[in-house]
Amino acid sequence: MRLSISREQLLTPLQWVNGVVQRKQTMPVLSHVLLDANNNVLTVTGTDTEVELKGILPVESGVHKPGQIKVPARKLLDICRSLPDNAIVELQGEQDCVYVRSGNTRFSLATLPETEFPTIESEGEAITLNILQDQLKKIIQRTYFAMAEDDVRHYLNGLLIEIEDKVLRAVATDGHRLAYNQTELDQAVSAPIRVIVPNKAVMELAKILKDEAHPITMEVTNQHIRVQADEFIFTSCLVDSRYPDYHRVIPQKDDVKLTLDRVPFKQALSRAAILCNERLRTVALQIKNKMMRIHAKNASQEEAEEVINLNYDGPDIELGFNVNYLLDVMNTIETDSFDLWITKNRNSILIEEPENTNSLFVVMAMQV
């Protein structure tokens, strides 16, 4: 294999696939990327056998010699990062090494022998739909922060994707909070879809999707999900489990409703968080006398207090929350103000943006 390519062009797919490959590999090949040059196109593939990402880029100067090589992923990325801007990188693969040249700089990297590179093959009948990149990116960004990590309830370690008729929904919960978002599709699916995409796959997909209205294809089987664009093909295994009935967690809007300005509330939470208990991250919200008192205290008996004026004449309320959970919601919503509903049993709150029925957030209360 031999080709020449610009540093910037090669850097992007290498950054993508390095998020997928395993750092502590069980097999040497899983710490490598597969470079496949053919027909003036370079495909950069990385996998951990559960998630696979292929970066696809045209080689403007042409592929001088087609072929495949397996190169250490992290080392090749570090080399590209170290080169000056707009540098031209020449890759030349030999029998057991690859030469990387740029100007007066030269590296040689050991490659793996001609062993089969693991790939994820989609099996079973697939349902395919078209969606815009920014549309899929937004629905992920508004929900994925609520996913669990390493929970024994493995079905929570992922994002629920539901597609029915022309509606695509995404739901994430870690048992302490929930994020829900939906979007309208241009086409109806042939059959309802309900799958769980694992945490790592969701995080990596969010990184590579663009905030641009470029069409992409999403293909779902019983075991895999595949997202394909001009510049990448992303494939992931699914979590083999049943997601809980999230509708039971969403409270009814039948009790206390507060309307708050997002930025002042977020700033008050951020200041109070400085002196929160480092482990529990608890902040107390005390609502009375037309004001909300935000209070935090840590093990050293240090305290922080913020007061926000409210248009509220109801009974006194005091609730505790993980301040990070509230800040995650404030960082996600986009409107200047938001509606906060407090349930009758005072065990959770529901947060919505005015006139936005496509999105909601639930945060469970803690003991103060």
PAMI-656622 format. One record per residue (C-alpha): residue number from 1; residue in three letters; x, y, z. Coordinates in nm, 4 decimals. Layout:
// PAMI-656622
+-----+-----+----------+----------+----------+
!   n ! res !       px !       py !       pz !
+-----+-----+----------+----------+----------+
! NUM ! ALA !        X !        Y !        Z !
...
+-----+-----+----------+----------+----------+
END
This chain:
// PAMI-656622
+-----+-----+----------+----------+----------+
!   n ! res !       px !       py !       pz !
+-----+-----+----------+----------+----------+
!   1 ! MET !   0.0000 !   0.0000 !   0.0000 !
!   2 ! ARG !   0.1280 !   0.3494 !  -0.0829 !
!   3 ! LEU !  -0.0522 !   0.6814 !  -0.0867 !
!   4 ! SER !  -0.0154 !   1.0520 !  -0.0074 !
!   5 ! ILE !  -0.2749 !   1.2460 !   0.1891 !
!   6 ! SER !  -0.3028 !   1.5711 !   0.3834 !
!   7 ! ARG !  -0.2519 !   1.5612 !   0.7611 !
!   8 ! GLU !  -0.5916 !   1.7241 !   0.8297 !
!   9 ! GLN !  -0.7760 !   1.4790 !   0.6084 !
!  10 ! LEU !  -0.6231 !   1.1777 !   0.7830 !
!  11 ! LEU !  -0.6478 !   1.3216 !   1.1347 !
!  12 ! THR !  -1.0283 !   1.3319 !   1.1559 !
!  13 ! PRO !  -1.1026 !   0.9595 !   1.0957 !
!  14 ! LEU !  -0.8070 !   0.8616 !   1.3162 !
!  15 ! GLN !  -0.9565 !   1.0639 !   1.6017 !
!  16 ! TRP !  -1.2918 !   0.8967 !   1.5433 !
!  17 ! VAL !  -1.1660 !   0.5392 !   1.5449 !
!  18 ! ASN !  -0.9349 !   0.5922 !   1.8436 !
!  19 ! GLY !  -1.2446 !   0.6458 !   2.0545 !
!  20 ! VAL !  -1.3627 !   0.2992 !   1.9540 !
!  21 ! VAL !  -1.0477 !   0.0853 !   1.9712 !
!  22 ! GLN !  -0.9578 !  -0.0808 !   2.3001 !
!  23 ! ARG !  -0.6782 !   0.0704 !   2.5094 !
!  24 ! LYS !  -0.6383 !  -0.2439 !   2.7240 !
!  25 ! GLN !  -0.6834 !  -0.4956 !   2.4487 !
!  26 ! THR !  -0.7610 !  -0.8630 !   2.4863 !
!  27 ! MET !  -0.6287 !  -0.9171 !   2.1337 !
!  28 ! PRO !  -0.3459 !  -0.7130 !   1.9756 !
!  29 ! VAL !  -0.5540 !  -0.6440 !   1.6654 !
!  30 ! LEU !  -0.8079 !  -0.4478 !   1.8730 !
!  31 ! SER !  -0.5502 !  -0.1768 !   1.9454 !
!  32 ! HIS !  -0.4876 !  -0.1337 !   1.5727 !
!  33 ! VAL !  -0.6677 !   0.0377 !   1.2880 !
!  34 ! LEU !  -0.7121 !  -0.1191 !   0.9477 !
!  35 ! LEU !  -0.6067 !   0.1074 !   0.6609 !
!  36 ! ASP !  -0.7586 !  -0.0060 !   0.3319 !
!  37 ! ALA !  -0.6590 !   0.1930 !   0.0237 !
!  38 ! ASN !  -0.8375 !   0.1170 !  -0.3015 !
!  39 ! ASN !  -0.9981 !   0.3041 !  -0.5923 !
!  40 ! ASN !  -0.8638 !   0.6414 !  -0.4667 !
!  41 ! VAL !  -1.0436 !   0.5946 !  -0.1350 !
!  42 ! LEU !  -0.8891 !   0.5288 !   0.2070 !
!  43 ! THR !  -1.1012 !   0.3489 !   0.4663 !
!  44 ! VAL !  -0.9860 !   0.3686 !   0.8294 !
!  45 ! THR !  -1.1498 !   0.1028 !   1.0496 !
!  46 ! GLY !  -1.1394 !   0.0548 !   1.4257 !
!  47 ! THR !  -1.3340 !  -0.1875 !   1.6446 !
!  48 ! ASP !  -1.3608 !  -0.3390 !   1.9904 !
!  49 ! THR !  -1.5838 !  -0.6191 !   1.8487 !
!  50 ! GLU !  -1.8927 !  -0.4483 !   1.9965 !
!  51 ! VAL !  -1.8611 !  -0.1121 !   1.8213 !
!  52 ! GLU !  -1.7100 !  -0.0597 !   1.4774 !
!  53 ! LEU !  -1.6345 !   0.2655 !   1.2967 !
!  54 ! LYS !  -1.5160 !   0.3126 !   0.9411 !
!  55 ! GLY !  -1.3922 !   0.6546 !   0.8349 !
!  56 ! ILE !  -1.4101 !   0.6988 !   0.4574 !
!  57 ! LEU !  -1.2054 !   0.9661 !   0.2817 !
!  58 ! PRO !  -1.1145 !   1.0285 !  -0.0810 !
!  59 ! VAL !  -0.7447 !   1.0429 !  -0.1669 !
!  60 ! GLU !  -0.7173 !   1.3435 !  -0.3961 !
!  61 ! SER !  -0.3670 !   1.2624 !  -0.5171 !
!  62 ! GLY !  -0.4736 !   0.9044 !  -0.5835 !
!  63 ! VAL !  -0.3721 !   0.5722 !  -0.4328 !
!  64 ! HIS !  -0.0316 !   0.4888 !  -0.5807 !
!  65 ! LYS !  -0.0506 !   0.1273 !  -0.4685 !
!  66 ! PRO !  -0.3694 !  -0.0327 !  -0.3261 !
!  67 ! GLY !  -0.3568 !  -0.2581 !  -0.0229 !
!  68 ! GLN !  -0.4352 !  -0.3104 !   0.3459 !
!  69 ! ILE !  -0.2263 !  -0.2685 !   0.6616 !
!  70 ! LYS !  -0.2976 !  -0.2860 !   1.0348 !
!  71 ! VAL !  -0.1287 !  -0.0016 !   1.2235 !
!  72 ! PRO !  -0.1155 !   0.0801 !   1.5987 !
!  73 ! ALA !  -0.4040 !   0.3250 !   1.6371 !
!  74 ! ARG !  -0.2724 !   0.5503 !   1.9119 !
!  75 ! LYS !   0.0795 !   0.5790 !   1.7665 !
!  76 ! LEU !  -0.0438 !   0.6755 !   1.4210 !
!  77 ! LEU !  -0.2787 !   0.9347 !   1.5709 !
!  78 ! ASP !  -0.0003 !   1.0838 !   1.7849 !
!  79 ! ILE !   0.2271 !   1.1045 !   1.4794 !
!  80 ! CYS !  -0.0376 !   1.2898 !   1.2778 !
!  81 ! ARG !  -0.1059 !   1.5279 !   1.5660 !
!  82 ! SER !   0.2654 !   1.6073 !   1.5965 !
!  83 ! LEU !   0.3021 !   1.7091 !   1.2320 !
!  84 ! PRO !   0.2647 !   2.0745 !   1.1273 !
!  85 ! ASP !  -0.0589 !   2.2052 !   0.9797 !
!  86 ! ASN !  -0.1205 !   2.1340 !   0.6113 !
!  87 ! ALA !   0.1579 !   1.8752 !   0.6024 !
!  88 ! ILE !   0.1421 !   1.6020 !   0.3380 !
!  89 ! VAL !   0.1665 !   1.2515 !   0.4834 !
!  90 ! GLU !   0.2973 !   0.9621 !   0.2779 !
!  91 ! LEU !   0.2078 !   0.6106 !   0.3932 !
!  92 ! GLN !   0.3950 !   0.3157 !   0.2504 !
!  93 ! GLY !   0.3188 !  -0.0323 !   0.3785 !
!  94 ! GLU !   0.5735 !  -0.3100 !   0.3476 !
!  95 ! GLN !   0.5632 !  -0.6720 !   0.4623 !
!  96 ! ASP !   0.5911 !  -0.6123 !   0.8385 !
!  97 ! CYS !   0.5985 !  -0.2339 !   0.8809 !
!  98 ! VAL !   0.4591 !   0.0913 !   0.7501 !
!  99 ! TYR !   0.6674 !   0.3996 !   0.6747 !
! 100 ! VAL !   0.5159 !   0.7375 !   0.7578 !
! 101 ! ARG !   0.6925 !   1.0282 !   0.5899 !
! 102 ! SER !   0.6258 !   1.4001 !   0.5914 !
! 103 ! GLY !   0.8898 !   1.6458 !   0.4735 !
! 104 ! ASN !   1.2118 !   1.5625 !   0.6585 !
! 105 ! THR !   1.0268 !   1.3508 !   0.9173 !
! 106 ! ARG !   1.0211 !   0.9726 !   0.8948 !
! 107 ! PHE !   0.8648 !   0.7044 !   1.1165 !
! 108 ! SER !   0.8436 !   0.3286 !   1.0839 !
! 109 ! LEU !   0.5683 !   0.1406 !   1.2662 !
! 110 ! ALA !   0.5352 !  -0.2323 !   1.3112 !
! 111 ! THR !   0.2247 !  -0.3791 !   1.1505 !
! 112 ! LEU !   0.0369 !  -0.6970 !   1.2247 !
! 113 ! PRO !   0.0704 !  -0.9973 !   0.9971 !
! 114 ! GLU !  -0.1933 !  -1.0984 !   0.7460 !
! 115 ! THR !  -0.4578 !  -1.2000 !   0.9991 !
! 116 ! GLU !  -0.8268 !  -1.1358 !   0.9558 !
! 117 ! PHE !  -0.9465 !  -0.8037 !   1.0974 !
! 118 ! PRO !  -1.2615 !  -0.8514 !   1.3097 !
! 119 ! THR !  -1.5750 !  -0.6982 !   1.1630 !
! 120 ! ILE !  -1.9358 !  -0.6677 !   1.2773 !
! 121 ! GLU !  -2.1749 !  -0.8177 !   1.0270 !
! 122 ! SER !  -2.5421 !  -0.7226 !   1.0427 !
! 123 ! GLU !  -2.7652 !  -1.0257 !   1.0658 !
! 124 ! GLY !  -3.1362 !  -1.0686 !   1.0273 !
! 125 ! GLU !  -3.3964 !  -0.8558 !   0.8566 !
! 126 ! ALA !  -3.3127 !  -0.4846 !   0.8669 !
! 127 ! ILE !  -3.5410 !  -0.1836 !   0.8894 !
! 128 ! THR !  -3.3903 !   0.1182 !   0.7149 !
! 129 ! LEU !  -3.4816 !   0.4841 !   0.7509 !
! 130 ! ASN !  -3.3421 !   0.8178 !   0.6409 !
! 131 ! ILE !  -3.2712 !   1.1011 !   0.8842 !
! 132 ! LEU !  -3.0652 !   1.4206 !   0.8936 !
! 133 ! GLN !  -2.7349 !   1.4246 !   1.0828 !
! 134 ! ASP !  -2.8240 !   1.7256 !   1.2968 !
! 135 ! GLN !  -3.1638 !   1.5727 !   1.3729 !
! 136 ! LEU !  -3.0092 !   1.2523 !   1.5094 !
! 137 ! LYS !  -2.7294 !   1.4405 !   1.6868 !
! 138 ! LYS !  -2.9768 !   1.6660 !   1.8680 !
! 139 ! ILE !  -3.1983 !   1.3830 !   1.9918 !
! 140 ! ILE !  -2.8871 !   1.2081 !   2.1295 !
! 141 ! GLN !  -2.7417 !   1.5202 !   2.2902 !
! 142 ! ARG !  -3.0667 !   1.5959 !   2.4702 !
! 143 ! THR !  -3.0840 !   1.2524 !   2.6316 !
! 144 ! TYR !  -2.7506 !   1.0676 !   2.6538 !
! 145 ! PHE !  -2.6263 !   1.2420 !   2.9694 !
! 146 ! ALA !  -2.8896 !   1.0510 !   3.1708 !
! 147 ! MET !  -2.7569 !   0.7051 !   3.0719 !
! 148 ! ALA !  -2.6105 !   0.4854 !   3.3446 !
! 149 ! GLU !  -2.2507 !   0.3648 !   3.3447 !
! 150 ! ASP !  -2.1522 !   0.0175 !   3.4680 !
! 151 ! ASP !  -2.4892 !  -0.0360 !   3.6367 !
! 152 ! VAL !  -2.5704 !  -0.3970 !   3.7281 !
! 153 ! ARG !  -2.9003 !  -0.3351 !   3.5501 !
! 154 ! HIS !  -2.7231 !  -0.3456 !   3.2169 !
! 155 ! TYR !  -3.0312 !  -0.2332 !   3.0242 !
! 156 ! LEU !  -2.9802 !   0.1129 !   3.1797 !
! 157 ! ASN !  -2.6268 !   0.1361 !   3.0359 !
! 158 ! GLY !  -2.7567 !   0.2586 !   2.7044 !
! 159 ! LEU !  -3.0047 !   0.4694 !   2.5117 !
! 160 ! LEU !  -3.3503 !   0.3423 !   2.4245 !
! 161 ! ILE !  -3.4409 !   0.4110 !   2.0614 !
! 162 ! GLU !  -3.8084 !   0.3792 !   1.9742 !
! 163 ! ILE !  -3.9404 !   0.4325 !   1.6231 !
! 164 ! GLU !  -4.3086 !   0.4092 !   1.5471 !
! 165 ! ASP !  -4.4773 !   0.5368 !   1.2342 !
! 166 ! LYS !  -4.2990 !   0.8714 !   1.1703 !
! 167 ! VAL !  -4.1785 !   0.9380 !   1.5256 !
! 168 ! LEU !  -3.8278 !   0.8665 !   1.6570 !
! 169 ! ARG !  -3.7897 !   0.8720 !   2.0369 !
! 170 ! ALA !  -3.4805 !   0.8518 !   2.2562 !
! 171 ! VAL !  -3.4958 !   0.7808 !   2.6303 !
! 172 ! ALA !  -3.2168 !   0.7531 !   2.8865 !
! 173 ! THR !  -3.2310 !   0.6910 !   3.2597 !
! 174 ! ASP !  -2.9921 !   0.5802 !   3.5323 !
! 175 ! GLY !  -3.2670 !   0.5254 !   3.7889 !
! 176 ! HIS !  -3.2163 !   0.8717 !   3.9425 !
! 177 ! ARG !  -3.3123 !   1.0868 !   3.6441 !
! 178 ! LEU !  -3.4656 !   1.0528 !   3.2996 !
! 179 ! ALA !  -3.4319 !   1.2393 !   2.9711 !
! 180 ! TYR !  -3.6822 !   1.2028 !   2.6865 !
! 181 ! ASN !  -3.6795 !   1.3513 !   2.3382 !
! 182 ! GLN !  -3.8589 !   1.2798 !   2.0129 !
! 183 ! THR !  -3.8435 !   1.4025 !   1.6556 !
! 184 ! GLU !  -4.0564 !   1.3709 !   1.3435 !
! 185 ! LEU !  -3.9292 !   1.1706 !   1.0473 !
! 186 ! ASP !  -4.0084 !   1.2283 !   0.6806 !
! 187 ! GLN !  -4.1023 !   0.8657 !   0.6312 !
! 188 ! ALA !  -4.2834 !   0.5987 !   0.8285 !
! 189 ! VAL !  -4.1009 !   0.2792 !   0.9219 !
! 190 ! SER !  -4.2352 !  -0.0519 !   0.8007 !
! 191 ! ALA !  -4.2505 !  -0.1933 !   1.1551 !
! 192 ! PRO !  -4.2079 !  -0.0515 !   1.5081 !
! 193 ! ILE !  -3.8517 !  -0.0511 !   1.6461 !
! 194 ! ARG !  -3.7487 !  -0.0681 !   2.0122 !
! 195 ! VAL !  -3.3772 !  -0.1241 !   2.0766 !
! 196 ! ILE !  -3.1132 !  -0.0285 !   2.3346 !
! 197 ! VAL !  -2.7897 !   0.1195 !   2.1995 !
! 198 ! PRO !  -2.4995 !   0.0726 !   2.4454 !
! 199 ! ASN !  -2.3458 !   0.3666 !   2.6291 !
! 200 ! LYS !  -2.0112 !   0.3631 !   2.4484 !
! 201 ! ALA !  -2.1713 !   0.3493 !   2.1053 !
! 202 ! VAL !  -2.3978 !   0.6447 !   2.1849 !
! 203 ! MET !  -2.1072 !   0.8552 !   2.3123 !
! 204 ! GLU !  -1.8911 !   0.7843 !   2.0079 !
! 205 ! LEU !  -2.1743 !   0.8402 !   1.7611 !
! 206 ! ALA !  -2.2490 !   1.1787 !   1.9199 !
! 207 ! LYS !  -1.8871 !   1.2824 !   1.8542 !
! 208 ! ILE !  -1.8881 !   1.2115 !   1.4820 !
! 209 ! LEU !  -2.2338 !   1.3390 !   1.3870 !
! 210 ! LYS !  -2.2331 !   1.6921 !   1.2460 !
! 211 ! ASP !  -2.4604 !   1.9854 !   1.3231 !
! 212 ! GLU !  -2.5538 !   1.9959 !   0.9574 !
! 213 ! ALA !  -2.8646 !   1.8909 !   0.7682 !
! 214 ! HIS !  -2.6856 !   1.6173 !   0.5750 !
! 215 ! PRO !  -2.8928 !   1.3034 !   0.5058 !
! 216 ! ILE !  -2.7769 !   0.9757 !   0.6580 !
! 217 ! THR !  -2.9157 !   0.6228 !   0.6701 !
! 218 ! MET !  -2.9968 !   0.4289 !   0.9853 !
! 219 ! GLU !  -3.0370 !   0.0532 !   0.9631 !
! 220 ! VAL !  -3.1644 !  -0.1541 !   1.2563 !
! 221 ! THR !  -3.1784 !  -0.5321 !   1.3013 !
! 222 ! ASN !  -3.2527 !  -0.7410 !   1.6091 !
! 223 ! GLN !  -2.8844 !  -0.7387 !   1.7021 !
! 224 ! HIS !  -2.7228 !  -0.4331 !   1.5434 !
! 225 ! ILE !  -2.7660 !  -0.0703 !   1.4528 !
! 226 ! ARG !  -2.5775 !   0.0880 !   1.1646 !
! 227 ! VAL !  -2.5550 !   0.4589 !   1.0803 !
! 228 ! GLN !  -2.4077 !   0.5430 !   0.7406 !
! 229 ! ALA !  -2.3012 !   0.8776 !   0.5934 !
! 230 ! ASP !  -2.0722 !   0.9758 !   0.3082 !
! 231 ! GLU !  -1.7736 !   1.0016 !   0.5434 !
! 232 ! PHE !  -1.8349 !   0.7144 !   0.7882 !
! 233 ! ILE !  -2.0103 !   0.3848 !   0.8579 !
! 234 ! PHE !  -2.0870 !   0.3272 !   1.2262 !
! 235 ! THR !  -2.2020 !  -0.0139 !   1.3509 !
! 236 ! SER !  -2.2826 !  -0.1294 !   1.7034 !
! 237 ! CYS !  -2.4203 !  -0.4362 !   1.8720 !
! 238 ! LEU !  -2.7347 !  -0.3781 !   2.0763 !
! 239 ! VAL !  -2.7974 !  -0.4426 !   2.4452 !
! 240 ! ASP !  -2.9829 !  -0.7722 !   2.4624 !
! 241 ! SER !  -3.2401 !  -0.6816 !   2.7251 !
! 242 ! ARG !  -3.5813 !  -0.5271 !   2.7808 !
! 243 ! TYR !  -3.5977 !  -0.1602 !   2.8733 !
! 244 ! PRO !  -3.8221 !  -0.0727 !   3.1705 !
! 245 ! ASP !  -4.1530 !   0.1074 !   3.1206 !
! 246 ! TYR !  -4.0279 !   0.4656 !   3.1399 !
! 247 ! HIS !  -4.3821 !   0.6079 !   3.1229 !
! 248 ! ARG !  -4.4290 !   0.5087 !   3.4880 !
! 249 ! VAL !  -4.1437 !   0.7387 !   3.5906 !
! 250 ! ILE !  -4.2829 !   1.0495 !   3.4194 !
! 251 ! PRO !  -4.4949 !   1.2336 !   3.6796 !
! 252 ! GLN !  -4.8326 !   1.3904 !   3.6160 !
! 253 ! LYS !  -4.8456 !   1.7680 !   3.5875 !
! 254 ! ASP !  -5.1102 !   1.8096 !   3.8544 !
! 255 ! ASP !  -4.9517 !   1.9972 !   4.1460 !
! 256 ! VAL !  -4.6982 !   2.2783 !   4.1916 !
! 257 ! LYS !  -4.5711 !   2.4540 !   3.8789 !
! 258 ! LEU !  -4.2870 !   2.7057 !   3.8860 !
! 259 ! THR !  -4.1574 !   2.9060 !   3.5895 !
! 260 ! LEU !  -3.7902 !   2.9978 !   3.6255 !
! 261 ! ASP !  -3.5319 !   3.1835 !   3.4194 !
! 262 ! ARG !  -3.2753 !   2.9305 !   3.3060 !
! 263 ! VAL !  -2.9515 !   3.1323 !   3.3192 !
! 264 ! PRO !  -2.9927 !   3.2794 !   3.6725 !
! 265 ! PHE !  -3.1009 !   2.9388 !   3.8048 !
! 266 ! LYS !  -2.8059 !   2.7663 !   3.6380 !
! 267 ! GLN !  -2.5614 !   3.0256 !   3.7720 !
! 268 ! ALA !  -2.7020 !   2.9936 !   4.1241 !
! 269 ! LEU !  -2.6677 !   2.6137 !   4.1090 !
! 270 ! SER !  -2.3105 !   2.6421 !   3.9803 !
! 271 ! ARG !  -2.2102 !   2.8675 !   4.2697 !
! 272 ! ALA !  -2.3826 !   2.6476 !   4.5291 !
! 273 ! ALA !  -2.2133 !   2.3397 !   4.3809 !
! 274 ! ILE !  -1.8730 !   2.4751 !   4.4882 !
! 275 ! LEU !  -1.9492 !   2.3853 !   4.8513 !
! 276 ! CYS !  -2.1630 !   2.0745 !   4.7938 !
! 277 ! ASN !  -2.0786 !   1.7490 !   4.9643 !
! 278 ! GLU !  -1.8166 !   1.6002 !   4.7334 !
! 279 ! ARG !  -1.9666 !   1.2518 !   4.7367 !
! 280 ! LEU !  -2.3437 !   1.3103 !   4.7422 !
! 281 ! ARG !  -2.3441 !   1.6479 !   4.5598 !
! 282 ! THR !  -2.6685 !   1.7401 !   4.7392 !
! 283 ! VAL !  -2.8265 !   2.0832 !   4.7065 !
! 284 ! ALA !  -3.1441 !   2.1817 !   4.8928 !
! 285 ! LEU !  -3.4231 !   2.3835 !   4.7304 !
! 286 ! GLN !  -3.6416 !   2.5586 !   4.9898 !
! 287 ! ILE !  -3.9513 !   2.7269 !   4.8446 !
! 288 ! LYS !  -4.1519 !   2.9698 !   5.0604 !
! 289 ! ASN !  -4.2540 !   3.3356 !   5.0867 !
! 290 ! LYS !  -4.2303 !   3.3924 !   4.7104 !
! 291 ! MET !  -3.8686 !   3.2876 !   4.6953 !
! 292 ! MET !  -3.6488 !   2.9838 !   4.6365 !
! 293 ! ARG !  -3.3497 !   2.9373 !   4.8656 !
! 294 ! ILE !  -3.0734 !   2.7218 !   4.7202 !
! 295 ! HIS !  -2.8531 !   2.5862 !   4.9954 !
! 296 ! ALA !  -2.5477 !   2.3605 !   4.9999 !
! 297 ! LYS !  -2.3268 !   2.2383 !   5.2832 !
! 298 ! ASN !  -2.0295 !   2.0034 !   5.2981 !
! 299 ! ALA !  -1.8606 !   1.7850 !   5.5598 !
! 300 ! SER !  -1.6428 !   2.0780 !   5.6724 !
! 301 ! GLN !  -1.9615 !   2.2713 !   5.7596 !
! 302 ! GLU !  -1.8936 !   2.5204 !   5.4830 !
! 303 ! GLU !  -2.2131 !   2.6619 !   5.3315 !
! 304 ! ALA !  -2.3389 !   2.8356 !   5.0197 !
! 305 ! GLU !  -2.6747 !   3.0090 !   4.9787 !
! 306 ! GLU !  -2.8540 !   3.1640 !   4.6830 !
! 307 ! VAL !  -3.2011 !   3.3254 !   4.6758 !
! 308 ! ILE !  -3.4250 !   3.3520 !   4.3678 !
! 309 ! ASN !  -3.7547 !   3.5423 !   4.3691 !
! 310 ! LEU !  -4.0625 !   3.3445 !   4.2640 !
! 311 ! ASN !  -4.4258 !   3.4032 !   4.1753 !
! 312 ! TYR !  -4.5468 !   3.1357 !   4.4164 !
! 313 ! ASP !  -4.8001 !   3.1572 !   4.7028 !
! 314 ! GLY !  -4.8416 !   2.7891 !   4.7934 !
! 315 ! PRO !  -4.7276 !   2.5869 !   5.0941 !
! 316 ! ASP !  -4.3616 !   2.5654 !   5.1941 !
! 317 ! ILE !  -4.1619 !   2.3004 !   5.0091 !
! 318 ! GLU !  -3.8127 !   2.1666 !   5.0715 !
! 319 ! LEU !  -3.6468 !   1.9186 !   4.8383 !
! 320 ! GLY !  -3.2934 !   1.7886 !   4.7869 !
! 321 ! PHE !  -3.1289 !   1.7036 !   4.4543 !
! 322 ! ASN !  -2.7976 !   1.6018 !   4.3095 !
! 323 ! VAL !  -2.6791 !   1.9387 !   4.1790 !
! 324 ! ASN !  -2.4992 !   1.7783 !   3.8830 !
! 325 ! TYR !  -2.8271 !   1.6285 !   3.7608 !
! 326 ! LEU !  -2.9958 !   1.9700 !   3.7636 !
! 327 ! LEU !  -2.6998 !   2.1331 !   3.5889 !
! 328 ! ASP !  -2.7051 !   1.8673 !   3.3163 !
! 329 ! VAL !  -3.0642 !   1.9632 !   3.2386 !
! 330 ! MET !  -2.9861 !   2.3361 !   3.2463 !
! 331 ! ASN !  -2.6983 !   2.2772 !   3.0033 !
! 332 ! THR !  -2.9316 !   2.0876 !   2.7697 !
! 333 ! ILE !  -3.2438 !   2.3012 !   2.7455 !
! 334 ! GLU !  -3.2257 !   2.5953 !   2.5068 !
! 335 ! THR !  -3.5070 !   2.8301 !   2.6096 !
! 336 ! ASP !  -3.4649 !   3.1376 !   2.8304 !
! 337 ! SER !  -3.7181 !   3.0042 !   3.0809 !
! 338 ! PHE !  -3.8491 !   2.6613 !   3.1787 !
! 339 ! ASP !  -4.1373 !   2.5041 !   3.3677 !
! 340 ! LEU !  -4.0620 !   2.3014 !   3.6801 !
! 341 ! TRP !  -4.3376 !   2.0744 !   3.8125 !
! 342 ! ILE !  -4.3145 !   1.9342 !   4.1668 !
! 343 ! THR !  -4.5054 !   1.6108 !   4.2256 !
! 344 ! LYS !  -4.7615 !   1.5723 !   4.5036 !
! 345 ! ASN !  -4.5558 !   1.3160 !   4.6923 !
! 346 ! ARG !  -4.2479 !   1.5416 !   4.6570 !
! 347 ! ASN !  -4.0281 !   1.2594 !   4.5277 !
! 348 ! SER !  -3.9406 !   1.4064 !   4.1864 !
! 349 ! ILE !  -3.9620 !   1.7070 !   3.9575 !
! 350 ! LEU !  -4.0518 !   1.7362 !   3.5898 !
! 351 ! ILE !  -3.8757 !   1.9989 !   3.3782 !
! 352 ! GLU !  -4.0044 !   2.1141 !   3.0402 !
! 353 ! GLU !  -3.9378 !   2.3922 !   2.7946 !
! 354 ! PRO !  -4.2440 !   2.6098 !   2.7250 !
! 355 ! GLU !  -4.4344 !   2.5043 !   2.4131 !
! 356 ! ASN !  -4.1977 !   2.2126 !   2.3512 !
! 357 ! THR !  -4.3843 !   1.8849 !   2.3775 !
! 358 ! ASN !  -4.0993 !   1.6860 !   2.2241 !
! 359 ! SER !  -3.8723 !   1.6920 !   2.5249 !
! 360 ! LEU !  -3.8882 !   1.6469 !   2.9029 !
! 361 ! PHE !  -3.6586 !   1.5732 !   3.1968 !
! 362 ! VAL !  -3.7279 !   1.4043 !   3.5309 !
! 363 ! VAL !  -3.5012 !   1.4281 !   3.8350 !
! 364 ! MET !  -3.5656 !   1.2237 !   4.1509 !
! 365 ! ALA !  -3.5418 !   1.3985 !   4.4865 !
! 366 ! MET !  -3.2909 !   1.3089 !   4.7608 !
! 367 ! GLN !  -3.3044 !   1.3375 !   5.1362 !
! 368 ! VAL !  -3.1880 !   1.6796 !   5.2510 !
+-----+-----+----------+----------+----------+
END
